[in-house]
Amino acid sequence: MQSKKQRVEIIFIDLGEETNVTEQKNEAVSGNAVEKENDACSYVSTAEKEYGSLSVREDNKYEVAEQVNHFLNEYKIARNHKDLLLHAIFKEKEDFMSLYNALNGTSYTDAAKLEITTLENAVYMSVQNDISFVFLSELYMIEHQSTINPNMPLRNLTYIAKVLSKITAKEDIYGSKQIKLPTPRFVVLYNGTRQMKERTVLRLSDAYEKKLEEPELELITTVLNINEGYNEQLKNACKLLSDYMTLITKIRENQNVMDLQQATYQAIEECIREDILKDFLMRHRAEVIAMMLYDFDMEKHIESEKAYEYERGIEKGMEKGIKLLIGNLMDSMHISEQEARKYLKLQ
């Protein structure tokens, strides 16, 4: 008896404006369309397998690979997305409250008293921050970093100036009455691949060329490593943070055998099946792929910039050394610069 062929049926459902997937397959899609909330297409299941995984039906097996590749190719445009995943996950006041409780070992439940102050115009290499909120007269500014950055206090100084300007916009800062401000707290959640201690304290004054016992301007940033095996108590106290790291870990593990786009897609499917960020991922698969491509590209860009600067440093050092050597030859041998260069076989 001839065996039946299998087929996977994939349906694209638009979360926003009506979208013609067939036309988009061979057309360039504008970055603005990608950046609209819920405007990208989302891949969903059509049958028995729960949590949005592929439903297998009768048809040619080659159609499976073709349709999945079509889905992945649609989201190459996602590199225009300028939002970050952690910023997207923590949206509701209850989410911020959970993170506050995890950081402080508290159990507050009245999220109505919390005010979200996150800078929303998140643009890479411009002024933006991941999470910012005020609760109990404390202003928390929380950043996610996948690279080690000793300049976070300086960046946080930029962020806090923007947020405080926003908070005091209706106040008279030139008046005789003192304006009361929430106490700033700065935290970085690090999940990069390079080794880092569980907790690191960075100070703005560390960057000052002239050291003072009591700097007149100081900003302290606490870096918490949230990779597997670090700050487990913190992650256990905040499920969203724990689920976020589970997704990131799965993506990195998948990258050992596939490219980033496929690794992200596969990790999303695994998390949905395991009830990890299930509702969020079901609604925003495409956006998540967009964010991860952007986030990982940013990480790669930063590392490449560091490598370039290191090479430039070596190059500049050699240039300086050659100039010094040429000067010494000119003085000791009483020759011209051209003769010194010729002597050193530099021309």
ABEGO torsion letter per residue (X at the ends): XBBBBBBBBBBBBBABBBBBAAAAAABBBBAAAAABBGABBBBBBABABBGGBBBBBBEBAAAAAAAAAAAAAAAAAAAABABBAAAAABABAAAAAAAAAAAAGBABABAAABBBABBABBBBGBBBBABBBBBGGBBBBBBBBABBBAAAAAAAAAAAAAAAAAAAAABBAABABBBBBBBBBBBBBBABABBBBABBBBBAAAABABBBABBABBBBBBBBBABBGBGAAAAAABAAAAAAAAAAAAAAAAAAABBAAAAAAAAAAAAAAAGBGAAAAAAAAAAAAAAAAAAAAAAAAAAAAAAAAAAAAAAAAAAAAAAAAAAAAAAAAGBBAAAAAAAAGAX
